[in-house]
Amino acid sequence: MPFDFDQWTKTIDTCMRKVSVPGATAILASSEGILRTHSYGYKNHQSKASPTAKTLFPIASLSKNFAGTVLLMMVQDAHLNLDDPIQKHLPDVQIGTKDLWGKLTCADLLTHNSGFDESILLERYALFQKGPKAVIEALKDYPQSFPYKTTYSYFNLTYTVIIPLIEKFYQLDWKTFLQTRLFDPLDFQHTTVDQETMLSRDHSNLYAFDAHGQVYEDNFYNIPDQLTLAGGLYSSAGGLGKWIKCHLQQGAPLLDEDCFKKMYHPYTAINPIPDYDQVRYATERYHLHHYGLGLKIGSVNGHALYYHEGAIKNARSILVIIPSQNRGAAILTNIGDHDAASVAMFYLMDEMLGLPEVDHIQYLCPVTRQLRQNLMDPLKERAA
């Protein structure tokens, strides 16, 4: 299907301007590689230098799909099966109660169906700051808020369990494994787990909104190791273009096609739909009703689509892959607390999926304004 990339870049710029995003990069890719790239604004407010396809940003929860690929590598290498109880491979570890631990499978680590709820994390917050081993220990007897496999409840910390699995099966430090087995085969010169490496390369400064909605520099990059596989990778538009190419080549060169397809199995029904306007909007419009191995799964007009967003205080990202169109796209921004990247992506998705035109931009401003208000009200109360 023909796609007007130039018109889309104008839409991206409009969305970014409306909510004062300092800088962004976007990419369109196919199974052949990167098709087009686009940059908006600046990566550094002092120099006014523009980001490029090589500029590194935090990609937040887009990292989850990389974790899914690592798990499938273990399947392909005959170390485990997705439906194996994790207890079989890590007998000295316990996540949740003993009863739950006997049931949790390897796939459950990544698919948000364990019944855990992150709203009670503060009770054990100090332990969660001490590294992967401390996190795993803190998850022992962690209470369930929902019965197992009954509810979609987004939970980052079970992704940490991938780390001891890597170290057991491959006898490698997990960061070395990611570099040598995941990044190097894809020629990911602009993707890393390491903050120092990121800072030594072309990277974007990061920004946030203050209590008055003004932009300020907020260069806090340090995602703890225990959260890296859930949300701590750094990548570029060019890097994500190569990731999209890997998807559209059915996993090559990392995985064989049959194994890679397990990525897209609908492991968990997204029910209830998260009660946040933008997520609800996307879920309902694009039928994103299931969660695979680090990706949301949807289907519109006979087209399968794979989708995820990443969000932290000072960065926001989105990735979409539509195999029937042999296309995928990603947008990275250097500020959080906005919906501009998502809304800009909705226009691309609509055109590729044959959906009627909708004024997504009209929707954008009130949702972003409400999101900022929800996040900033506590700051205002403390300042009063």
C-alpha positions as CSV (number, residue, x, y, z in Angstrom):
1,M,0.0,0.0,0.0
2,P,1.5,3.4,-1.0
3,F,2.3,5.6,2.0
4,D,2.9,9.3,2.0
5,F,5.9,9.6,4.3
6,D,6.4,13.3,3.8
7,Q,2.8,14.0,4.9
8,W,3.3,11.8,7.9
9,T,6.5,13.7,8.9
10,K,4.4,16.9,8.8
11,T,1.9,15.2,11.1
12,I,4.7,14.2,13.5
13,D,6.0,17.8,13.6
14,T,2.5,19.1,14.3
15,C,1.9,16.6,17.2
16,M,5.3,17.4,18.7
17,R,4.8,21.2,18.5
18,K,1.3,21.0,20.1
19,V,2.7,19.6,23.4
20,S,6.2,21.2,23.4
21,V,8.2,18.0,22.7
22,P,11.9,19.2,22.4
23,G,13.1,16.5,20.0
24,A,12.1,13.3,18.2
25,T,13.2,10.8,15.6
26,A,11.0,8.5,13.4
27,I,11.8,5.7,11.1
28,L,9.9,3.6,8.5
29,A,11.3,0.2,7.7
30,S,10.6,-3.0,5.8
31,S,12.1,-6.5,5.5
32,E,14.6,-4.9,3.1
33,G,15.8,-2.4,5.7
34,I,15.3,1.3,6.6
35,L,13.1,3.1,4.1
36,R,12.9,6.7,5.5
37,T,14.0,8.6,8.6
38,H,12.8,11.9,10.1
39,S,14.1,14.2,12.8
40,Y,12.2,16.9,14.7
41,G,13.5,19.6,17.1
42,Y,16.7,19.2,19.0
43,K,18.6,16.7,21.1
44,N,20.4,19.5,23.0
45,H,18.6,22.7,23.8
46,Q,21.9,24.6,24.1
47,S,23.5,23.6,20.8
48,K,20.1,23.2,19.1
49,A,21.6,20.1,17.4
50,S,19.0,17.9,15.8
51,P,18.8,14.2,16.6
52,T,19.6,11.8,13.8
53,A,18.8,8.1,13.1
54,K,22.0,7.3,15.1
55,T,21.0,9.3,18.2
56,L,20.5,7.2,21.3
57,F,17.3,7.5,23.4
58,P,16.0,5.5,26.3
59,I,13.4,3.1,24.7
60,A,11.7,2.2,28.0
61,S,9.3,-0.7,27.6
62,L,10.1,-1.3,24.0
63,S,12.9,-3.3,25.7
64,K,10.4,-6.0,26.6
65,N,10.3,-7.3,23.1
66,F,14.1,-7.8,23.2
67,A,13.6,-9.9,26.4
68,G,11.0,-12.0,24.5
69,T,13.6,-12.7,21.8
70,V,16.1,-13.7,24.4
71,L,13.6,-16.2,25.9
72,L,13.0,-17.6,22.4
73,M,16.7,-18.1,21.9
74,M,16.7,-20.3,25.0
75,V,13.8,-22.3,23.4
76,Q,15.7,-22.6,20.1
77,D,18.9,-23.7,21.9
78,A,16.9,-26.4,23.6
79,H,17.5,-25.0,27.1
80,L,13.8,-24.7,28.0
81,N,10.2,-24.8,26.7
82,L,7.9,-21.8,27.1
83,D,5.4,-23.9,29.1
84,D,8.1,-25.3,31.5
85,P,7.6,-24.3,35.1
86,I,10.3,-21.9,35.9
87,Q,10.9,-23.9,39.1
88,K,12.3,-26.7,36.8
89,H,15.2,-24.4,35.8
90,L,15.7,-22.3,38.9
91,P,14.8,-24.6,41.8
92,D,16.5,-22.3,44.3
93,V,14.3,-19.3,43.4
94,Q,10.7,-18.6,44.4
95,I,8.5,-15.9,42.9
96,G,5.3,-15.4,44.7
97,T,3.8,-18.1,46.9
98,K,5.0,-21.7,46.8
99,D,1.7,-22.7,45.2
100,L,2.1,-20.0,42.4
101,W,5.8,-20.8,41.9
102,G,4.9,-24.4,41.0
103,K,2.6,-23.1,38.3
104,L,4.4,-20.1,36.8
105,T,5.9,-20.9,33.3
106,C,8.7,-19.4,31.5
107,A,6.3,-17.5,29.2
108,D,4.5,-16.1,32.2
109,L,7.6,-14.1,33.1
110,L,6.9,-11.8,30.2
111,T,3.1,-11.9,29.7
112,H,1.6,-10.0,32.7
113,N,-0.7,-12.8,33.8
114,S,0.8,-13.8,37.1
115,G,-1.7,-11.7,39.1
116,F,1.0,-9.4,40.6
117,D,0.2,-5.7,40.8
118,E,2.9,-3.0,40.8
119,S,0.8,-0.7,43.0
120,I,2.1,-2.4,46.1
121,L,5.8,-2.2,45.1
122,L,6.5,0.6,47.5
123,E,6.3,-1.8,50.5
124,R,9.5,-3.4,49.2
125,Y,11.0,-0.5,47.3
126,A,14.4,-0.4,49.0
127,L,15.1,-4.0,48.1
128,F,14.1,-3.3,44.5
129,Q,17.0,-0.8,44.2
130,K,19.7,-3.3,45.1
131,G,20.2,-5.3,41.9
132,P,18.7,-8.3,40.2
133,K,19.4,-10.8,43.0
134,A,17.8,-8.6,45.6
135,V,14.7,-8.1,43.3
136,I,14.3,-11.8,42.9
137,E,14.6,-12.3,46.7
138,A,12.1,-9.5,47.3
139,L,9.6,-11.3,45.0
140,K,9.5,-14.3,47.2
141,D,6.0,-14.6,48.7
142,Y,5.0,-11.4,46.8
143,P,1.2,-11.2,47.1
144,Q,-1.1,-11.7,44.2
145,S,-3.8,-9.1,43.6
146,F,-5.6,-11.3,41.1
147,P,-5.8,-15.1,40.6
148,Y,-3.3,-16.6,38.3
149,K,-4.1,-16.2,34.6
150,T,-7.4,-14.4,35.1
151,T,-6.3,-10.7,34.7
152,Y,-3.9,-8.7,32.6
153,S,-1.9,-6.8,35.2
154,Y,1.2,-5.0,33.9
155,F,4.2,-6.1,36.0
156,N,7.8,-5.3,35.1
157,L,9.9,-7.2,37.7
158,T,9.3,-10.8,36.6
159,Y,11.4,-9.8,33.5
160,T,14.4,-9.8,35.9
161,V,14.2,-13.6,36.1
162,I,15.6,-13.7,32.6
163,I,19.0,-12.7,34.0
164,P,19.7,-15.8,36.0
165,L,18.4,-18.0,33.2
166,I,20.9,-16.4,30.8
167,E,23.7,-16.9,33.3
168,K,22.8,-20.5,34.0
169,F,22.4,-21.6,30.3
170,Y,25.1,-19.6,28.6
171,Q,27.7,-19.1,31.4
172,L,27.9,-15.5,30.4
173,D,27.3,-12.2,32.1
174,W,23.8,-11.2,30.8
175,K,25.1,-7.9,29.4
176,T,27.8,-9.8,27.4
177,F,25.1,-12.2,26.2
178,L,22.9,-9.4,24.9
179,Q,25.8,-7.7,23.1
180,T,27.3,-10.9,21.5
181,R,24.1,-12.9,20.8
182,L,21.5,-10.1,20.2
183,F,23.1,-6.8,19.2
184,D,26.2,-7.9,17.2
185,P,24.3,-10.3,14.8
186,L,22.0,-7.4,13.9
187,D,24.8,-4.9,13.6
188,F,23.3,-2.9,16.4
189,Q,25.9,-0.2,16.6
190,H,23.5,2.2,18.2
191,T,21.8,0.0,20.9
192,T,23.2,-0.7,24.3
193,V,22.3,-1.7,27.9
194,D,25.2,0.4,29.3
195,Q,24.8,4.0,30.5
196,E,28.4,4.9,30.1
197,T,28.5,3.5,26.6
198,M,25.4,5.5,25.7
199,L,26.8,8.7,27.1
200,S,30.0,8.2,25.0
201,R,28.0,8.0,21.8
202,D,25.6,10.3,20.0
203,H,22.7,10.6,22.4
204,S,19.9,12.9,23.2
205,N,19.6,15.0,26.4
206,L,16.4,14.3,28.2
207,Y,13.7,16.7,29.4
208,A,10.6,16.8,31.6
209,F,7.7,19.0,32.3
210,D,7.6,21.0,35.6
211,A,4.5,21.7,37.7
212,H,3.6,24.6,35.4
213,G,4.0,22.6,32.2
214,Q,7.3,24.2,31.3
215,V,10.1,22.1,29.8
216,Y,13.3,21.6,31.8
217,E,16.4,19.5,31.3
218,D,16.3,16.2,33.3
219,N,19.3,14.0,32.3
220,F,18.5,11.1,34.5
221,Y,19.4,8.1,32.4
222,N,20.2,5.5,35.0
223,I,17.7,2.6,34.8
224,P,18.7,0.0,37.4
225,D,20.0,-3.3,36.0
226,Q,17.1,-5.2,37.4
227,L,14.7,-3.3,35.1
228,T,16.9,-3.3,32.0
229,L,15.1,-6.2,30.2
230,A,11.7,-4.6,31.1
231,G,12.6,-1.0,30.2
232,G,16.2,-0.1,30.3
233,L,17.7,-0.4,26.8
234,Y,19.0,2.6,24.9
235,S,18.6,2.6,21.1
236,S,18.2,4.8,18.1
237,A,15.7,5.1,15.2
238,G,18.2,3.3,13.1
239,G,18.6,0.5,15.6
240,L,14.8,0.1,15.8
241,G,14.7,0.1,12.0
242,K,17.0,-3.0,12.1
243,W,14.8,-4.5,14.8
244,I,11.7,-4.0,12.6
245,K,13.6,-5.7,9.7
246,C,14.3,-8.7,11.9
247,H,10.6,-9.0,12.7
248,L,9.6,-8.7,9.0
249,Q,12.2,-11.4,8.1
250,Q,10.5,-13.7,10.6
251,G,13.3,-13.5,13.1
252,A,16.4,-13.8,10.8
253,P,19.2,-13.9,11.6
254,L,18.5,-14.6,15.3
255,L,15.8,-17.3,15.2
256,D,14.2,-19.7,12.8
257,E,10.7,-18.8,11.6
258,D,8.8,-21.4,13.6
259,C,10.4,-20.4,16.8
260,F,10.0,-16.7,16.1
261,K,6.3,-17.1,15.5
262,K,5.9,-18.0,19.2
263,M,6.5,-14.3,19.9
264,Y,3.1,-13.5,18.5
265,H,1.1,-16.1,20.4
266,P,-1.8,-14.4,22.3
267,Y,-0.7,-15.5,25.8
268,T,-2.7,-13.1,27.8
269,A,-6.0,-11.4,27.0
270,I,-5.8,-7.7,27.8
271,N,-8.8,-7.7,30.1
272,P,-9.7,-5.4,31.7
273,I,-8.4,-2.7,29.4
274,P,-6.1,-0.4,31.4
275,D,-8.0,2.6,32.7
276,Y,-5.8,5.3,31.1
277,D,-7.4,7.2,28.2
278,Q,-4.6,6.9,25.6
279,V,-4.1,3.1,26.3
280,R,-7.9,2.6,26.1
281,Y,-8.1,4.6,22.9
282,A,-5.4,2.6,21.2
283,T,-6.6,-0.8,22.5
284,E,-10.1,-0.3,21.3
285,R,-9.4,1.3,18.0
286,Y,-6.7,-1.2,16.9
287,H,-8.2,-4.2,18.7
288,L,-5.0,-4.7,20.8
289,H,-6.6,-7.4,22.9
290,H,-3.8,-9.8,23.6
291,Y,-0.2,-9.7,24.9
292,G,2.6,-11.8,23.4
293,L,6.2,-12.0,24.4
294,G,6.8,-8.3,24.9
295,L,4.3,-7.0,22.3
296,K,0.7,-6.2,22.2
297,I,-1.2,-8.1,19.5
298,G,-4.0,-6.6,17.4
299,S,-6.0,-7.3,14.2
300,V,-7.8,-4.7,12.1
301,N,-9.5,-5.4,8.7
302,G,-7.6,-8.7,8.4
303,H,-4.2,-7.2,9.2
304,A,-2.3,-8.4,12.2
305,L,-0.3,-5.7,14.0
306,Y,2.2,-5.8,16.8
307,Y,2.5,-2.7,19.0
308,H,4.2,-1.4,22.1
309,E,4.9,1.9,23.8
310,G,7.6,2.9,26.2
311,A,7.2,5.7,28.8
312,I,9.3,7.1,31.6
313,K,9.4,10.6,33.1
314,N,11.8,11.9,30.5
315,A,11.3,9.8,27.3
316,R,8.6,8.3,25.4
317,S,8.6,5.8,22.4
318,I,6.4,3.7,20.2
319,L,6.9,0.8,17.9
320,V,4.4,-0.7,15.4
321,I,4.8,-3.6,13.0
322,I,2.3,-4.6,10.3
323,P,3.6,-7.7,8.5
324,S,0.9,-7.8,5.7
325,Q,2.2,-4.4,4.6
326,N,5.8,-5.3,5.0
327,R,6.2,-2.2,7.1
328,G,7.0,-1.1,10.6
329,A,7.7,2.2,12.2
330,A,9.0,3.7,15.4
331,I,9.1,7.1,17.0
332,L,11.5,8.1,19.9
333,T,11.1,11.4,21.9
334,N,13.3,13.0,24.6
335,I,10.5,13.9,27.0
336,G,7.8,12.0,28.8
337,D,4.2,12.8,30.0
338,H,2.8,13.3,26.5
339,D,0.9,11.4,23.8
340,A,2.4,13.1,20.7
341,A,4.3,10.0,19.6
342,S,1.3,7.7,19.9
343,V,-1.1,10.1,18.2
344,A,1.4,10.6,15.3
345,M,1.7,6.9,14.9
346,F,-2.1,6.4,14.8
347,Y,-2.2,8.3,11.5
348,L,0.3,5.9,10.0
349,M,-1.6,2.9,11.4
350,D,-4.9,4.2,10.0
351,E,-3.5,4.6,6.5
352,M,-1.9,1.2,6.4
353,L,-4.9,-0.6,8.0
354,G,-7.5,1.1,5.7
355,L,-9.3,2.8,8.6
356,P,-11.4,6.0,8.0
357,E,-9.7,9.3,8.8
358,V,-10.1,10.5,12.4
359,D,-8.8,13.8,13.9
360,H,-6.4,12.2,16.4
361,I,-4.8,15.5,17.0
362,Q,-8.0,16.9,18.4
363,Y,-7.9,14.0,20.8
364,L,-4.3,14.6,21.7
365,C,-4.3,17.8,23.6
366,P,-6.9,17.1,26.3
367,V,-5.5,13.7,27.0
368,T,-2.0,15.0,27.4
369,R,-3.2,17.9,29.5
370,Q,-5.0,15.5,31.8
371,L,-2.0,13.2,32.0
372,R,0.2,16.1,33.0
373,Q,-2.3,17.3,35.6
374,N,-2.5,13.8,37.1
375,L,1.2,13.6,37.4
376,M,1.8,17.2,38.6
377,D,-0.9,17.6,41.2
378,P,1.1,15.8,43.9
379,L,4.0,18.2,43.2
380,K,1.8,21.2,43.5
381,E,0.4,19.9,46.8
382,R,3.9,19.5,48.2
383,A,4.9,22.9,47.0
384,A,1.8,24.6,48.6
